[in-house]
Amino acid sequence: MKDFRADDKSDLASFGYRQELKRSMGSFSSFAAGFSYISILTGLFQMFHMGYGVAGPGFFWTWPFVLAGQLLVALCFAELASRFPLSGGVYQWAKFTGNPFLGWMTGWIYLACLIVTLAAVAMALQVSLPQISSAFQVIGTSDDAESVAINGILLGSILIAISTLVNAKGIKLMVLINNIGAIAELIGIVLLIILLFLNRVRSPVEAVVDIEQIKSVGSSFPDLKIFLAATALTASYVLYGFDTAGTLAEETHNPRTKAPRAILQALLAAGTAGLLVLLFALMAVPDFNMPDLGNIRGGLPGLVKSVLGETTGSLFLCCVIFAITVCTLAVHSGAVRLMYAMGRDGYLPFSKSLSAVSLKTQTPVLATLICGLGAIIVLAVNIQFPNVFALVTSIAILWANLAYWIVVALQLKNRLMSARGDSDTNARFDLGKWGLPINILALVWSTFMVVNVSWPRPETYGLEWYHQYSAWMYTAGLIVIGICIYYYKSLKDNG
């Protein structure tokens, strides 16, 4: 039998790194990490009300649209994960296909994205917990937008603190919880799909095609402006993070084979499951004029309770709470591995401390604490902003897709300059002749995502102009800070 442990260790050494993290993840664990990050029961239950509030049932069409586009990116990432099986994922891919500066900027942007995503995912508790019991609305009432935001920040901060403790204990505990969570979520999704289907009140066509709109304007699709706004919300928020298996490559056995497969499996499984949940939920809606379908007080959690009954609906919401917890752990672990990888290369302030691995837990403990603290700070600085849910999630989506854009752009440049001779004979996944067209389409798609998500519109960022342009301002500030840190570190190291 082939000794993958020895091969993995020598493979890592060929990139100039030594094995410090514990390799304990197999095929299912690798898949579960990406599946739990995407987490249909987290994202759809958190963001359904925002998509529905903008475009009504027509926002269903944004899901297959975004899934098809993100699959193009995932195919490119699967190829890169097989070539560069290293902790840090997109950071390493940009560094090796581009240069250290582009690797740094990609890693810096994605690290910020993961910390913001950690904050956003933890806040998902606010969407479901108060609908299980009003006792979880600790601050104010669910009718007051500011109280809802502050209470969401409180619940989110508690969950982030728990995630920090679990991740600091080591990858073994995190993997165990993550595997259990992925299995529970798969079972929960299947049961939810079946129950929603059994309680349907209309056909699939009636659920997603507006007959009256066809009669009046000749189309069932929402207005293009509304469709683009809806695209920037629910589906875009849920369907990213599929690269997590690549980020955890140094803790996976035989990652050149398993990580690419896990990236594609996680996106396809979550994307298909989400499509069915969304379709059958719309088929089961008692009345599309229900007042809270497009409101955080109702949304998908309220719909499930309305359709399945108070008791069964609350049991499913408990499953959602578990999924949110596991998703938080997955996002947190991805952020920690990225910070560890960048610190190991000496590109972060206090790099030596951030990349230090505990001999007891084989985990970068300080990086775990910093990522958790950073997410809590993200929540705290937005404590007086009632539209905090939309702002934090939109910024996370933007920064993720901006990092993806850099990676696929560099990959395409290398394809067009194939004379560089950077092919990897050890890669286990290759797109072959389809590589160039898929890469071009992936770059076009990522460009669209960056522009669409950042576009200053009230549906996403609120009515005030400085909120609508906040994505551009925050992104510009992030890039400037990243450039300053990189060149400060370079001058310091060379001086």
N, C-alpha and C positions, 0 to 999 in steps of 0.2 A: 504494500500500500504506500502511496506517495505521501511523504511527510510535508504537508502544507505549512506547518508551523515553521520549519527550517527555511522553506522557500519564501514564506512571507517575510521573515526576518532578514534574509539576504536581499530580497527584493527592495525592502525599505532602505537597507544600507546602500543600495546602488544610487539612491537619491541623496545620500549624504546624511541620513538620519539613523538613529539607533532606536530599537524598540523600548519604549518606556510605558506606553499605555497597555492595558491588559486586553489581549485578543480573546474575546469570549462570545462573539456574535456569529451565529450561523445564518443560513439563508432566510429563515423566517424572521429572525430578529432584525436582520438588515431591512427586509420588507416592512416589518412592523414599525420601524423607526420613521420611515417616510410616510407610511399610511397614517400613523398617529399624528404626525406633524400636520398633514393635510386635514385629517379628522373631520369627516362629514358631519358627525353629530355635534361637533363644536362650531364649525364655520357656518353651516346652513342654519342651525338654530340661532346663532348669534346675528347673522346678517340678512336672513330672509326678509325681515320687515323693511330693511332699507331698499332692497331691490324691488320689492312689491310696492313700496311707497312711492317709488319713482315711476315705474312702468306698469304696475298692475300685473296680471297673470302673464302678459307678454314678456316679462323679464325672463321667463323660462328659456327663451331663445338665446339669451346671452350665455347659457351654460354650455351647450354643444359648441358654440362659437369659440369661447375661451378654451375649452378642453382641446379642441383641434389645434389651436395655436400653441398652447403650452406643450402638447405632445411633440411638436417640431423641436422645441427647445430641449425637451427631455431626451429625445433621440441623440441630439448633439452632446448632451451631458453624459449620456451612457457611454458614448465613445471616449470622452475625456476621462471618465471615471475608470475605464479599463486601462487607459494609458498612464494615468497618474493616481495610483491608489494611496492617497495621502490624506491625513487629517487636514481639514480646512477647506476641502472641496473647491468652490469657485475661486478662492484666493490662490490656491496652488495651480489650478488650471490656467488662470490669467497670467501667473508668474512664469510658468513654463512655456506657454504659447506666446507670451509677449515679452515682458521684461520685469525686473523687480518693482519699478515704480507703478506700472499698470497693475501688477499683482497686489501691491499695497493699496492702491485706490479701490480696487475691486473688493478686497478684503475689508477695508475700512467702511465702505458703503454697506456691504452686506452685514458686517458686525453691528452697525447701527440699526440696520433693518431687523436683525434677529432680536436685538434688545427691545426695540419698539414693538415687534411682533409678540414678544414675551409679555409685554404690558397689555397689548390688545387682546391676546388670547385669555389671559387671566381675568380681564374685565368681562369676558363672556359669562361669568357666573351671574352677573347682574341681570342678564336676560332670562335665566331659568330659575335661579334660586328663589326670588320673591314670588314666582308663580307656583312654586311648591308650597311655600308658606310665607305669609306676610311678615313673619318674624324676622326674615332675612333682610327686609327693608329696614335696616337699623337706623338710618338717618332719613328723617322727613317722610314723605309719602311718594308712592309711585306715580302720582299725578303731577309732581313738580319736577321739571327737567333738571334743575340744578341739584336737587336732592338725589335723583337717580344717578347723576354723574358722580357725585361725591360718594354715594354708597357703593357704586361700582368700583371706584378707586380703592375704597376700604377692603372690599371682598377680594379684589385683585391682588392687593398688597399682601394679604394673608396667604393667598395661594402661592404667590411668588416666594414668600419666606419658607413655606413647606417644600416647594420645589428645590430651593437652594440646599436645604438639609438633605433631601434624598439624593440629589446629584453629588453632593460632597461625600456621601457614603461610598460612592464608587459605581462603576459601570454595571457590576453584577446585579445590584438591587434595582437599578434603573431599568435594565434589560428585562428582569423578571416582571416588574410592574408594567412595563411597556408591552411585553408579550401578552400578558393577561388582559391588558386594556385593549389591544388590537383584536384579540379573539372575542372579547365581550362586545366591542363595537361592531364587528362583523355580524355577530349573532343578533345584536340589537337592530342593526340596519335591515337585515333580512326580515325580522319579525315586524318592524315598522312598515316596511314595504307591503308585506302581506296584509296587515291590518288596515292600512290606508286603502289598499286595493279592494278589500272586502267591504269597506264603507264608502266606496265611490258613489257619487250621485250624478256623474256626467261622463261622457266618453272622453278619450284622450284628445280628440279633435276639439271638442267643446271646451276642454280645459285650457288649451293653449292657443286656440284660434278664435278671435273675436269676430263672430259672424256679422254683427251689426256694423263693425268697423269696415269689413270687406264691402258691405253694401254701400256705405257712405263714401269711402275713399279708395276702395279697390285693393286693400291690403290688410292683413291681420297683424303685421308687424307694427310696433310702436313707431312714432315719429323718430327719424334718425337721431336727432339731438337727444331725445329721451332714451333711445336704445343705447347710445354711447355712454350716457350718464349711468344707466343701469349696468352696463358692462364693466364700468370702473368700480362697481361695488361688490355684490355678493360673489359672483363666480371668480372674479379676479382675486378677491381676498382668500377664497378657499383653495384655489388650484395653484398654489405655489409651495415651495418647500420640499418638492419631490426629490431634490438633490441631496437630502439628508443622508441617505445611504453612502454617498460619496464622501460626505463630511466625516463620517464615522469609519472610514476605510481602515485606519490603523488599529481598529478594535474588532475587525471582521476577518474571519478565516477566508483565505483565497479571495480577496476583494476584487481582483481583476475580473473574475467571473461573476461573483455574487452581487457586487455593487451595481453594475450596469443593469442587470436583470431586476434588481430590487427597485431601482429608480423608475423603470417603465411599469413594473407591476403595481407599485404604489399609486402612480398617477392614473393608470387605467382602471384599477379596482375602485379607487376613491371617486374618480370621475364618473364611471358607470353607475355606481351605487348612488351618488348624488343626483344624477340625472333621473333615476327611477324614483327616489324619494321626492324630488321636486315635482315630477309629473303626477305621481299618485296623490301627493298632498293637494295639488291643484284640482285633481279629479274629485277629491273628497271634501273640498271647501263647501260648507252648507250654502253660503251666499257670498258672492264676490264683493258685496257691499258691506260686509262685516266691518265695523268701524276700526277695529284694532289690528287688522291684518298688516297694515303698513306702519304700525306703531310698536315701540319697544315694549309696551305693556302687553302686547299680544303676540304678533308675529307667528312663527312656526310653533313655539311652545304653546301659545294660546290656542292655535288651530288643532294641535294634537289633543289637548285636553278637551276641546269642544267636540271633536270627532270620536275619540275613544272613551270619553267619560272621565270624570275627575280622578278616580282611583287608578285606572290603567294609564291615563295620561301622566299622572304624577310619577308612576313607576318608571315610565320612559324618560321623564325628565331627570330622575335619579341616575339613569344610565348616561344621560347627557352630561351630568355633573362629573361622573367618573371619566368620561371621554375628554372633557375640558381639562381635568387634572392631568391625565396622561399626555394630552397634547402640550400642556405647559411644560411637563418634564422633557418631552422630545425637543421642543424649541430651545429650552434652556441648555440641554446637552449639546445641541448644535452650535449655539453661541459660544459655549465654553471651549469646544474643540477648535473653533475658528480662532478665538483669542489665544489659545495655547499654541496653535500653529504659527500665528503671526509673532507671538512673543518668542518662540523658539528660534525664529529667524532674526530676532533682534530689532524688529520694526516698531515695537510699541514702547512707550515710556515704562520703565520698570519691567522690561522684558524678561529678565532673569527670574524675577519673582512670579510673574504671571505664567511662565512656562514651567515652573517648578512642579514636579509630580510627587504626590505623597507616596512614600514607600509602603504605607499601610493600605491605602485605598486605591493606589495607582490612578489617581485622579488629580487634575490641576485644581487644588482647593481654592487658592486665592482667585483664580479666574472665575470659578463658580460663584464666589461671593460677590465679585465685582459685577458680573452680569446680572445677578439678582438685584443688587443695589441700584444698578443703572436703570433697570426696568421700573423699580419703585419710584425713582426720581422722575422718570418720564411721566408717570401717573400724577405725581405730586405737583409738578409744574403746571399741569392742566386742570387743577382742582376747581378752578372757578369758571371753566369753560363748559357750558351745557352740551355743546356738540362734540365733546371729547371722543366719543365712540367713533364718529365718522372721521375726525381728524387723525387720530392715532392709527386707525386701520388703513386709511388712504396713504399716509406717509409710509407705512410698512410695505404696502403693495408697490408704491413707486420705487422705493430704494431696492427692493428685491429685483424688480424688473430692470432697473438701471444696471445693477451688478450682472444680471443675466445678459443684458445687451453687450456689455464690455466683453464678456467671455465669448459669446457667439461671434462677435465682430472680429476678435483676435483669431478665433478658430477659422473663420472664413478667409482672413488675410493669409494664414498659413496654408490653406488649401490652394489659394491662388498663387502662392509662392512655394509650390511643392519642391522646388529645387533646393530648398534649405536642407532637405534630407533629414527631417525630424520624424520620420515614421518610426513606429515602435513595434517591433516584431513580437513583443511579449503581450500585446493587447489581445484580449479575448472577445472584444466586440468591435466590429467595424462596419460602417454603413456602405462601404464599397462605392459603386458608381452612383448610388443615391446620395452620397455624402454632400456633394456640391449643391444640388438643387434644394435639399432639405436645409442645409446651412443658410442658403440665401433666403429662403422663406422664413426661417427662424429669426434671422436678423430683421427682416421686414416686420414680422409679428412683434418682436421685442420693441422695435421703434414705435410701432402703433401703441403698445401698452404704456410705454413711458410717457408719450404725449397725451394719451387719453386720460390716464389716471391723474396726471398733474394738471390737467386743464382746469382753469379757475371757473368753477361753476357752483352755484348756490346749493344744488342738490347734494353735493359732496362736502363742501367746506363751510356752508352757512352764508348768511346774507351780507356780512361785513366784508368790504373789499380786502382788508388785511388778512382775513381768514381765507378768502378765496385764493389769494396769492401766497398763502403760507407754505404750500408744498415747494414752490420755486424758491422762496426765501430760505427755508430750512435746508433744502438741497444745496443751494449755493453756499450757505454757511458751512455745511458739512464738508463739501469739497475743499473750500479754502482752508479749513482747520486741518483736513487730511494732508494737503500739500505742505502746510507749515510744519506739521509733525514729522513728515517724511524727510524734509530737507534739514530740519533741526537735528534729527537723529543722524542723518548722513554726515553733516558737518561735524557733529560731536564725535562720531565714531572715527572720522578721518582726521580729526584735529587732535 
